Each structure stands twice: as C-alpha cells, then as structure tokens.
Amino acid sequence: MTTTSAPTSAPTSAPTSAPTSAPTSTPEQDAPAQHGLDGAHWRGRLESLIATHHIPGASLAIGTPHGTVDAAAGVLNLRTGAPATADSVFQIGSISKVWTATQIMQLVDEGKLTLETRAVDVLPELSLADEGADQITVQHLLTHTSGIDGDFFVDTGRGDDCIEKYVTRLAEVGLNHPVGATFSYCNAGFALMGRMIEVLTGKQWDTALRDSIVTPLGLQATVTLPEEVILHGGAIGHVGKPGEIPTPTTTLLLPRNMGPAGLISARPADVVAFAAMHLAGGVAPDGTRLLSEESVDAMRQQLVEVPDRGAMKAWGLGWIHLAWGDSGVFGHDGNTIGQAAFLRIHPGSGTIVCLLTNGGDASKAAQTLFTEVFADLADVQVPPTPVPPAEPPAVDFEQYVGLYKRASVDSEVALVDGALRMKVTATGVMAELEEEPTEIELTPLADDGRFLGRIAGDTVWMAVTFYSLADGSRYVHYGVRATPLLAAR
C-alpha cells in the first residue's frame, strides 16, 4: 500500500531510500560472524531488534538450498499480549502483488492473456475520468506505468462482487500521468487485474488465488479474509510516531477490494515457499508446475527505472530489483495499517529472507537483519542506509516550490527559513488514518532534482526526486509514486 515508508502509502511496496555519495554504516550494520541456519541465533537477534525499534512482534523465515529456519519474537497485540509464533500470520501487504502478478502470468501461460492485451479487451466496461483507458495494457498494469491515480481507496463492501464494484468506481479516477510516460506505484491497477483474473477464471479472486497458488504449493497458513486470519492467530497492526512505542490500530484491514493489491496474510515460511517456487523455475517441491520457465524469467526482467533512484534499480513484472550492487537481489515490501513486510531473494545463493512485523520502526530492523543474514549466507553486502553529503550542493530551491497533488495525498513544497520542506497531507479516506500532516525536510544530493527527505523526528532518509516528463509537466517522486504539480507558488 521499505527502508522508510512514505506517508499515506498503504498498502505500499517498496524501499524508498536513495544512494548518496556519503554513505555511512553503524556498528549495528557491521557484518556478523557466520551463523548459517542457527535458529537460536536468529531468534535472539530478532528479540534484540524488536526491543531496539519498538516493534511489538515479528516473525522471520530464512530459506536456503540447505533448509529453512524460522523464528518469532514479541506479541501479536500489545493489548492482549498474545505471543507471536513462527506459525502466526501477519499481513504481507503489497508482497501480495507478486502473487497477483503470478496469477496473471499463469493466464498468459494458458493463452488467455498476453502482456499486450488491453484491459478493456477483458473488461469492456472499464472507464476512467480521463481519456486513455483504452491504451492500458497488462504490461502497463504489472509495471505500474498505467497512469491510473493508484491510491484510490473506497469501500465497496464485503461481498464477492466487491472488486467488480471497485472497477466500476474507477470511472471517478483520472490519470496522474499519460499512459506509459513514467512509473507511479498503483494499487488500483492491481485491483483491476484482480477483476481480470475473476473474469478469465470464473472465480472470485480469493478462490482463484487459493486454487492456483496456495493449494498447489501446499501452503498451510496463507489466507485473504479476516475470518480466516482468526483461525491462524493473526497479528494486529500498531501505529505511532517514529521512535515511540506504537499502539494497536483501531482499523484492522483495508477494504476487501484491495485483496489483489495487498490483503494476503501469511506466515513467513509460506512466503519463502512461494519465492522458492520462483527460484525453482515455477515448480513446486512435489514437481507440480505452477508457472512456465518463460514466465518466471519474464517476471524477473528489469523493465522500468524508478525515478526515486533509491534502494531499487528497476521494476519487473511484479518484482522489485534492489540496488545492491551486482548481487541480483530482488523482492518486494508491503505496508498496511500498522504492519510492514519485507522479502528479499538472492538467486545466486538461493537465499530467501522474509520478515513480517506489526508496528514500530520496522524498516530499521529489516535493514540490520538483511545486512547480517545476506553477509552470512550469501556473501552479499547490503548498502548502508543513506545520508546526505556533508556539504550539500547549492541548488535553486524556488524551482521546486508548489502544490503537488494525487489521489489521497497533497504534497506542498515550500521554502522555510531558507530550507526546502514538504508538508504531506492525507486526503479522502486516508485522512481518517492520518489526521495530522507529515513534515519532511529535504536536502539536495545534486543539482538535478535529487533530494533526500526525512520525516521530522526520524533518522532514516528516503529518496525524493523532482523531474519533468517529455511534455514538460512537472512531478515530485517519492514513496515510489509520481505526484504532478498542481500549482507553482
């Protein structure tokens, strides 16, 4: 709906930090001695990290060709004190998008779709507030380049027709950039693909997911509905300001129509098993083929560069490619209401790591954990958390001042005492979850529109990029979303 999650981005997806010319590491990020698949060691590290970063509970699974280990620490709910276990389910958020992308590629394998198929060829009723719906293809949707203003959150009920109703409501939503012109993370696009899956399979999306992925993989704790979560012991999200002890959220889930974009709940071991299927060329442990090798390879191609120029290199057909040198690491993140999920995959060593959390400064814990695990098991060095250069370049800030606006978010960039600041205000339904605007201080990395931004009171920086499209329209890009300039100031 990562690393620092951009405000008002539930469910999001992705790391939002940027490379810098002056990286620094902390003792917490130093490579550890080798511990392999020592469950007691990783459980101890998890216990330490959740205490340091005010995370109520977390669950971890590490998979390698030599086996899998899991660990859990903390509680599922600070109000009840129910302990987190390795079998507890957490919301995996936008990691769900890779599952939906896999379903789409299964339909490609079956000859029911191609990447060039237009959405309107499957859903002729599709209409948007702006012209361009007839240009949007499956590939545009998978790579977040459709232009649909993606954070359109509206509750269309709990019925099996909720996604169908959501697609009808897209007539209220415009394009925030021309089709194919740039990258902007799009939850609405994955809900739209969920409806395409329903039409082409004749099944409601939840059922189609179970039949095409969950059951063939033999997953025991992967569900999509709250009544199923209860049966497995589900984590409750916790919210609060950075550095403070969070409190249980009063809103458990986003609307059901967001299922294909981010409502899967699972234990980490199930997420690792899903990723392992991709590393195995689309084949389950029992030999069942879920996806062709051609589709597995297609999903992992680096197709679209992300203007944030942050911790990721590019986007594929569902997967994020991380900027971890030439390691080839890919994965996805997820953020829902008070929960954060992280998945990293190193194909060279076959190492897969999934961390699921239910609040606190989860991105900092993930950064530390990934640094340790991948150094230990894959000899891969995770880039340190970025910081601005000691002497930022001189930049004309006036050119960036103005009001930038997209669905659910207003971003007002202003000069304050000679420094550039961005005030992010949630609008619409998201305003009910984030009542106060978020203040972000911006520090330039270069004179080409690249900045690092830091939420007031936080210590982690994220990428913020100002840029223009070929037609001259101006944007700010952060939290992997493009936000167009509404009015210069």
Secondary structure, DSSP 4 states (H G I P E B T S, - for coil): ----PPTT-SSB--------SS----GGGSPPPP-TT-HHHHHHHHHHHHHHTT-SEEEEEEEETTEEEEEEEEBS-TTT-PBP-TT-BEE-GGGHHHHHHHHHHHHHHTTS--TT-BHHHH-TT---SSS-GGG-BHHHHHTT-S-B---------SSTTHHHHHHHHGGG--BSS-TTSS----HHHHHHHHHHHHHHHSS-HHHHHIIIIIHHHT-SSEE-SHHHHHHH-BPPPEE--TTS--EE-S-----GGGHHHH--EE-HHHHHHHHHHHHTTSB-TTS-B-S-HHHHHHHTS--EE-TT-SSEEEE-SSPEEE-STTS--EEEEEE-SS-EEEEEEETTTTEEEEEEE-SSSHHHHHHHHHHHHHHHHT--PPPPPP---SSPPP--GGGG-EEEEETTEEEEEEEETTEEEEEEEE-GGGGGT--SPEEEEEEESSSSSEEEEEETT----EEEEEEE-TT--EEEEETTEEEEEEEE-
